[in-house]
Amino acid sequence: MEKHLFRIFCLSLLLVALFASFSDAQTNTTFQVGVILDADSLVGRIGLTSLSLARSDFYTVNANYSTRLVLHVRDSGGQVTSAAASALNLLKDVEVDAIIGPQTSAQANFVIGLGDAAKVPVISCSATSPALHPQTPYFVQTALSDAAQVDAIVAIVNYFQWHQVVFVYEDTYYGNGIIPYLSNAFQQINARVSYRCVIPLSATDDFILRELYKMKTMQTRVFVVHTSSTLASKFFPKVKEAGMMSEGYAWIITSGLMDLFHSLESRVVDSMQGVLGVKPLIPESKELRSTSLKWKQRFLQNNRSISQTEMSAYGVWAYDTFWALAMAAEGIGFKEAYSLQNTSDDSNSTNMFITGISQTGPKLLAAMLEAKFQGLGGRFRLINGQLGPSSLQIVNVADNRLREVGVWTPSTTSSSFSSERLKGVIWPGESTGAPKGWEIPVSGKKLRVGVPEKAGFPEFVNVQYDPQTNAPKITGNYIDIFESVIAALPYAVRCEYVPLDTRDSYDDLSYQVFNGNFGAAVGDITITLNRSQYVDFTLPIEEGGIARLQKIDYENPNGQNFFLMPFTTELWLTAIALFMFTGLVLWIIEHRLNEAFRGPPSEHVGLIFYIPFIIVSNLARTVVVVWLLVVLILSSSYTASLSARLTAWGLKKSDEEKSLASEGHSVGCREGSFIVSYLKTLGFDDTKIKRYKNPHDFDDALSNGSIKAMFVTTAYSNLFLSNAKYCKKYMKAVSHHSSGSAFVFPRGSPLIADVSRAIIQLTDSGRISEIMSRQIKPCHEDGLELSEYAGKITIKLESFKILFAITGGITATCLVAFLASYLYENRDFVQRISNSGATTWSKIRAMCRHFDQRDPKSFRSSRRGNEDGDLIASPTSNTYADRGSTVVPVSPEQATTENRAVVPVSPEQTTTENRVVVPVSPEQTTAENRAVGPSSDNSTAAAEQAR
């Protein structure tokens, strides 16, 4: 009955078109347009209603246009062959200028080849598969491609931080087209596709239930569904029946199904409560509301068996498609007849698929690609033959209706939305909390746990096989810790240990977790940056670090330089320099004041290195006290360090990594360890890096000198040195700090948080330390560790920097204070010296001679018997000095007899004690100023004595 009504509708539409064409034949140019849709499908009926309404509205608004489109409708019957036959009929018999349709992606994939051969544009407003474009320039996709919604779906998954998803899609050209795009997009955010459920259109209920129960036993709880409304009507009721539309599950539906949500039966809608979906955002407008009202009236008139439906995005796209094609026809204004193809080259070929070549098609295509207008669906424009990008609604099914919870726009990054967050999502089971996306199935498979099958250190992980059944038996510290952690979880988790050969690298074990072959990995697996890119780690269960093992070499206490080893060379040199500086300062301060610091010049150098017991100056006493404190500290430190070296094990300092690499030494590491890449970054050549399996190999290589050092993780070094056989032969140094060892889980696993909390609980209770201490004993329990440390002590200059600075500062301050006092007390003499015309060297000699004299304030005279008793002559002083005078140096020119004169002095200066002989200029030798002075002989003698 419905098909009969459809034929009547198509016949009436054709009669109206023919009548319009006949009535306008004298004034209008008609373009023949074929329409290929499925008469029995909802999308086909929506499309036919939209096209007829669009034709009526367009020519009502544009009655003055000189062109008209005549629609020739064909029913594809939902078959690819029927669609192809309809296209051939339209191209060969009707000679259409364009084809609107076909409806499905599979039909379009065949028909667009015929359109390309005939140069006729094929315009589809319902085929959305991204695989259709670009196959030919004559295919135009006026429906939003499924590829446009990929980023929105990925944004939802990334927003809720889900790292695993399951694809559910129908096994059709439409269903398969979007999957490669989704897979690539999920890979960009490190989300893994754990399973792909492919359902054929002819699937039975039993087949669907089997697939659902299989997915229920998996750990992933996030499903992306891409099916037609026909298959969805069978699928979702079975989802609810299987108990998978409950709390903890997340379902994301693509736009193809969500756009037809209002046409679904109530039982189907009831089984979809809590799902999320995306659909094109059709902007609200006055034209859309009025057109939708007219569209609904016309649709119900032509489809009386359907009580409720909406115009949907398919109807909007069909409406805008007609307007764009009609505007393009008006743009070219005229049409040309078909031209026949040349078939003479193949006389044996059939003429079934041979059609004429349209002369109008290319022009019509070019004009349509340039069409831009404000349509019902928003701004209509084509980019490379496809509808331009559009915003998408994020909708939630709740209370049997769609609720908008967010909007995604093409300009927004794939990790966020224009509203910054999704508002008020109600999940399956009427839950308001977002699902974790990953759970341990109660009745599912055991948790497959990968363990390294590797010889060497069985104390950590030991894999043995039963000789009868060949079943693996796995033991070790890490296995015991993992089982203790699993037992501490608030729920039961059944585990199955699966050995994996990790001879090459532990990265293989992590990759197996990432690929989904294992649900976890347990062993001495170090946390590294590379591994953390694709798996998640729990909190560390073992301290991190890379240790360097080297053979112990002891220092020889009978060596020639052994007594120098307590101090570094810098410290020795600094102490000696400070000692000499202190002695020099003491000599300067005490020389004029202390008889013990007098004597011939040959004895002065010895006074610098020897401090007499009698010190008369307070400044010198200060210097001596400070220096004695320094000597006391230095001697105590030296004695302690030397005693430690003589009484303790004296280990030689271990070689540094850089020196090992630069000197070309060979080093070793454990086979398959990540340390190989670390050693290469230090500059070691791969040929210098030796791989070993077990402790015995370590010992042999280090003992025979095959390698200079062994690099292993801290856990291995502790276990290696816990053996009394190796404890006293090798020493350990921490070479590099790392994050430690931990358990491995897939990205986003909800077990991560629970397992990490259990690790904290067992760490605080001491359980983990107890398990590790079963095999690892402390090294050197008899105190050799302390002796080794003591034997390596060498005191550096940095330890005495502050002390030396204080001592030097105080000593220098005392020196400056003494010199300032000396210069101030003898300022008259210093001024006369500086004003004299003698050479610089003569002035320096005069100053040194003056400084070499005893200080009159410190030495009392008993020989001269002067009344004041404040002056005693130096044994080397001249006659002028005995009278209290000071000899001033003169230049050679001033020493001659003719230039010598007695300068007049004041009455106060006329006493014998205060008489001063100074050099005079030649001008002062005039007769009126010459006075009786010493004879030339005496003068010469005095000058010689002054020198």
Summary of the structure (lengths in Angstrom):
residues: 947
radius of gyration: 52.3
end to end distance: 146.6
largest distance: 163.1
contacts: 2997
relative contact order: 0.07
helix: 44%
strand: 16%
